[in-house]
Amino acid sequence: MRETAAAELLPRFRNLAKDDIREKRPGDIVTVADVESEQRLASGLAKILPGVPVVGEEAVEADPSLVALIGRPGETCWIVDPLDGTANFAAGRDRFAMIVCLVHDTKTIAGWILDVPNDRMAAAEKGQGVTLDGVAVQGKPQATRPNGLIGDRVRKEFDRQLSDGQRQKLGELTTLRCAGREYIEILAGQYGFNIYRMTKPWDHAAGALMLREAGGDALRFNGAPYSPADPMESGIIGAATPQILAEVKAIFEAVQFPLLAPHA
């Protein structure tokens, strides 16, 4: 991952030509860095586990049927986000990441997130814990109210519908517009939870495993455990500790979301 970042991402950061950026659909951009990074990662992962398919974000854009490779009974696949936070990257903002995870059946069994600009690596194996830059991470209850990472539309509904007392329990709410970076900041103790309405597996499979391995959890909006094979519209609430997760989920369920539709 670091080799790919050094070869494909960092040389292009703040150095993209106009033709290096295009829209996949309105508001959803991709750059030449995304494509080249995914190709290099796929080549390297094929050498690590020959014959195991790679489900990459850009490959799925070209062939949506590849998503069906995730969660096949008895089968294993890699899931790759070659450049998480593409809009930040294209705008020259230093909040972007690279995410790789390994899935068997419907479970994520290993995951890695590289905060590329700061060279921070989070790594987890199912049942073996999670590390951030080689140091074991274990979530701890926060003495003060948790702060969270959520999208703008959810935050606006919280601000509009919650009582002052409920809203104050959530602390500061913001977004980094980069799921991988957000999971790393939760592991680092800078934030207590995150909420996403759209849960693309390349954004969340590794991070959800890491929260669980740190002693927290990641649940769907309906309360079911997160699985990368679930529909992407199922939503996710993740937290560093069970206490934070329970409190945030209870507040979330008190809010009606008239605009709650699939959205990254």
Legacy VTK file of the C-alpha trace (Angstrom):
# vtk DataFile Version 3.0
C-alpha trace
ASCII
DATASET POLYDATA
POINTS 264 float
0.000 0.000 0.000
2.808 2.408 0.847
4.591 1.531 -2.400
1.414 2.245 -4.357
0.849 5.527 -2.540
4.422 6.599 -3.269
4.183 5.639 -6.932
0.626 6.631 -7.878
-0.884 9.042 -5.345
1.722 11.334 -3.832
3.348 12.400 -7.143
-0.103 13.411 -8.445
-1.295 15.186 -5.293
-1.781 18.888 -6.101
-0.359 18.101 -9.520
-3.398 16.889 -11.497
-4.091 18.187 -14.971
-7.644 19.079 -15.943
-7.883 15.938 -18.076
-6.858 13.804 -15.084
-10.247 14.415 -13.423
-13.672 13.343 -14.647
-17.163 12.779 -13.267
-18.542 9.256 -12.986
-21.894 10.887 -12.315
-22.858 14.389 -11.148
-20.920 15.182 -7.982
-18.936 11.917 -8.006
-15.470 12.329 -9.446
-12.622 9.988 -10.275
-9.025 10.800 -11.145
-6.240 9.060 -12.999
-4.703 8.454 -9.557
-7.700 6.312 -8.508
-7.411 4.135 -11.603
-3.637 3.691 -11.558
-3.585 3.054 -7.810
-6.225 0.332 -8.101
-4.396 -1.389 -10.933
-1.124 -1.457 -8.989
-2.825 -2.705 -5.820
-4.661 -5.449 -7.701
-1.420 -6.625 -9.265
0.335 -6.745 -5.893
-2.529 -8.478 -4.086
-2.676 -11.137 -6.804
0.894 -12.065 -5.893
0.049 -12.343 -2.188
-2.985 -14.611 -2.694
-2.970 -15.968 -6.245
-6.431 -16.651 -7.605
-8.300 -14.557 -5.025
-10.391 -11.927 -6.856
-10.021 -8.200 -6.190
-13.192 -6.109 -5.913
-12.054 -2.526 -6.426
-14.171 0.585 -6.415
-13.231 1.567 -9.956
-13.568 -1.983 -11.294
-17.098 -2.113 -9.862
-17.876 1.172 -11.580
-17.031 -0.503 -14.875
-18.680 -3.840 -13.987
-21.249 -3.638 -11.145
-21.669 -7.430 -11.138
-18.299 -7.711 -9.351
-20.033 -6.789 -6.090
-21.551 -10.290 -6.123
-18.072 -11.678 -5.378
-18.394 -10.267 -1.850
-19.992 -12.681 0.597
-20.046 -15.848 -1.502
-20.293 -18.928 0.776
-16.859 -20.416 1.378
-15.146 -17.895 -0.899
-12.554 -15.191 -0.249
-11.987 -11.835 -1.963
-10.042 -8.645 -1.555
-11.912 -5.323 -1.378
-9.970 -2.206 -2.371
-10.513 1.528 -2.220
-7.445 2.827 -4.075
-8.077 6.472 -3.183
-10.634 7.197 -0.485
-11.474 10.894 -0.346
-11.072 11.521 -4.071
-12.815 14.909 -3.914
-10.378 16.044 -1.211
-7.439 14.756 -3.249
-8.597 16.504 -6.426
-9.120 19.764 -4.529
-5.657 19.608 -2.960
-6.931 18.887 0.563
-4.680 16.528 2.521
-7.424 14.188 3.761
-7.315 11.016 1.719
-6.565 7.384 2.362
-6.144 3.916 0.887
-8.170 0.949 2.145
-7.662 -2.783 1.628
-9.507 -5.615 3.324
-9.895 -9.372 3.021
-13.355 -10.933 3.210
-14.272 -14.603 3.677
-17.923 -15.638 3.401
-19.743 -12.557 4.749
-17.069 -11.568 7.270
-14.143 -9.181 7.044
-11.172 -11.135 8.361
-8.438 -8.532 7.910
-8.198 -4.857 7.036
-5.682 -2.076 6.480
-6.193 1.680 6.226
-3.358 3.993 5.213
-3.729 7.696 5.991
-1.543 8.621 3.043
-0.570 12.269 3.791
0.386 11.442 7.397
1.726 7.921 6.705
-0.397 6.403 9.491
-1.379 2.752 9.087
-4.186 0.987 10.934
-4.268 -2.810 10.673
-6.618 -5.446 12.074
-7.156 -9.182 11.957
-10.395 -10.748 13.144
-9.938 -11.900 16.728
-6.396 -10.504 16.929
-7.042 -6.849 17.741
-6.204 -3.665 15.872
-3.093 -1.512 15.784
-2.411 2.066 14.761
1.191 2.554 13.687
2.021 -0.747 15.358
0.511 0.187 18.744
-2.483 -1.810 19.999
-5.724 0.163 20.163
-8.437 -0.446 22.728
-11.449 1.849 22.940
-12.129 3.507 26.287
-15.252 5.277 27.566
-14.894 9.029 27.176
-15.230 11.229 30.239
-16.900 13.972 28.222
-19.610 13.763 25.604
-18.514 12.062 22.380
-18.025 13.987 19.181
-18.912 12.472 15.852
-18.265 12.306 12.129
-21.467 12.487 10.109
-22.676 13.823 6.785
-24.068 17.331 6.419
-27.672 16.274 5.777
-27.862 14.033 8.851
-26.261 16.753 10.987
-28.840 19.293 9.820
-31.671 16.947 10.803
-30.070 16.433 14.211
-29.807 20.186 14.684
-33.421 20.710 13.553
-35.161 17.898 15.422
-33.246 17.156 18.613
-33.882 18.930 21.881
-31.034 20.989 23.284
-30.314 18.263 25.829
-30.185 15.485 23.202
-28.080 17.549 20.842
-25.563 18.441 23.538
-24.978 14.757 24.275
-23.480 14.363 20.802
-20.831 17.039 21.083
-19.225 18.480 17.965
-20.378 16.992 14.666
-18.351 17.315 11.488
-17.174 15.387 8.420
-13.726 14.818 6.935
-15.223 13.533 3.660
-12.921 10.531 3.809
-14.157 7.368 5.542
-10.691 5.859 5.924
-9.310 8.963 7.615
-12.371 9.119 9.853
-11.912 5.535 11.067
-8.281 6.281 11.865
-9.257 9.385 13.849
-11.743 7.320 15.880
-9.019 4.776 16.609
-6.709 7.633 17.602
-9.276 8.878 20.127
-10.062 12.137 18.335
-13.712 11.210 17.693
-16.188 8.843 19.320
-18.478 7.722 16.495
-19.489 7.987 12.847
-22.755 7.689 10.933
-23.099 6.958 7.217
-26.245 6.487 5.172
-24.513 4.803 2.214
-22.095 1.998 3.069
-19.980 0.988 0.117
-17.921 -1.998 1.275
-14.617 -0.533 0.086
-15.261 2.417 2.413
-16.418 0.563 5.531
-15.514 -3.146 5.660
-12.031 -2.553 7.068
-13.083 0.236 9.436
-16.008 -1.691 10.899
-13.694 -4.601 11.698
-11.248 -2.207 13.357
-13.914 -0.698 15.608
-14.952 -4.178 16.743
-11.372 -5.221 17.374
-10.857 -2.044 19.420
-13.771 -2.981 21.682
-16.465 -0.945 19.946
-18.843 -1.992 17.191
-20.517 -1.075 13.904
-24.245 -1.636 13.438
-26.707 -1.164 10.624
-29.498 1.347 11.168
-31.822 -1.579 11.954
-29.500 -2.774 14.729
-28.002 -5.732 12.846
-24.206 -6.186 12.856
-22.485 -4.644 9.847
-21.514 -7.044 7.060
-19.787 -6.029 3.808
-22.240 -8.249 1.902
-25.300 -6.262 3.084
-27.095 -3.795 0.791
-25.200 -0.518 0.566
-28.295 1.483 1.533
-28.526 -0.111 5.006
-26.590 2.643 6.790
-24.018 2.277 9.548
-23.393 3.637 13.043
-19.897 2.928 14.334
-18.358 3.785 17.681
-15.204 3.257 19.687
-17.062 1.790 22.679
-20.395 0.003 23.296
-21.443 2.845 25.604
-21.022 5.493 22.930
-22.714 3.310 20.316
-25.773 2.695 22.511
-26.153 6.395 23.330
-25.754 7.569 19.740
-28.076 4.887 18.375
-30.806 5.839 20.861
-30.560 9.496 19.811
-30.454 8.567 16.118
-33.658 6.548 16.442
-35.465 9.580 17.860
-34.974 11.488 14.591
-37.101 11.240 11.459
-35.173 11.539 8.210
-37.372 12.735 5.347
-34.277 13.133 3.184
-32.771 9.790 4.130
-31.918 8.327 0.727
-28.854 6.514 -0.607
-25.965 8.962 -0.652
-22.248 8.570 -0.042
LINES 1 265
264 0 1 2 3 4 5 6 7 8 9 10 11 12 13 14 15 16 17 18 19 20 21 22 23 24 25 26 27 28 29 30 31 32 33 34 35 36 37 38 39 40 41 42 43 44 45 46 47 48 49 50 51 52 53 54 55 56 57 58 59 60 61 62 63 64 65 66 67 68 69 70 71 72 73 74 75 76 77 78 79 80 81 82 83 84 85 86 87 88 89 90 91 92 93 94 95 96 97 98 99 100 101 102 103 104 105 106 107 108 109 110 111 112 113 114 115 116 117 118 119 120 121 122 123 124 125 126 127 128 129 130 131 132 133 134 135 136 137 138 139 140 141 142 143 144 145 146 147 148 149 150 151 152 153 154 155 156 157 158 159 160 161 162 163 164 165 166 167 168 169 170 171 172 173 174 175 176 177 178 179 180 181 182 183 184 185 186 187 188 189 190 191 192 193 194 195 196 197 198 199 200 201 202 203 204 205 206 207 208 209 210 211 212 213 214 215 216 217 218 219 220 221 222 223 224 225 226 227 228 229 230 231 232 233 234 235 236 237 238 239 240 241 242 243 244 245 246 247 248 249 250 251 252 253 254 255 256 257 258 259 260 261 262 263
